[in-house]
Amino acid sequence: MAEVEYTVDLVDGVWTVGLGKKRFGPYSSLETATAAAMGAAGKAEAAGHVARVVINGPDDESPTRDAQSDAAA
């Protein structure tokens, strides 16, 4: 299974979602960027990939979130 990693990052004062070298956004808040990343990770898992979302907050103390464990909750 291929692994994909989505990142949520604060770049120049705006929230973005990253996948590899690509950036998506801007998003108005951490919550909307996280929702977009989780939605994309869910679609990747439905396609048979292992997906992960890493949230890089302004303090870099935000936890890594696995879409699979969130889907089971």
MOGIZI-V900773 format. One record per helix or strand of 3 or more residues. SS is the DSSP state (helix for helix, strand for strand). FROM is the first residue (numbers start at 1). LEN is the number of residues. If there is no record, write none. Layout:
# MOGIZI-V900773
ss	from	len
SS	FROM	LEN
SS	FROM	LEN
This chain:
# MOGIZI-V900773
ss	from	len
strand	3	9
strand	14	6
strand	22	6
helix	30	17
strand	50	7
strand	64	3
helix	67	6
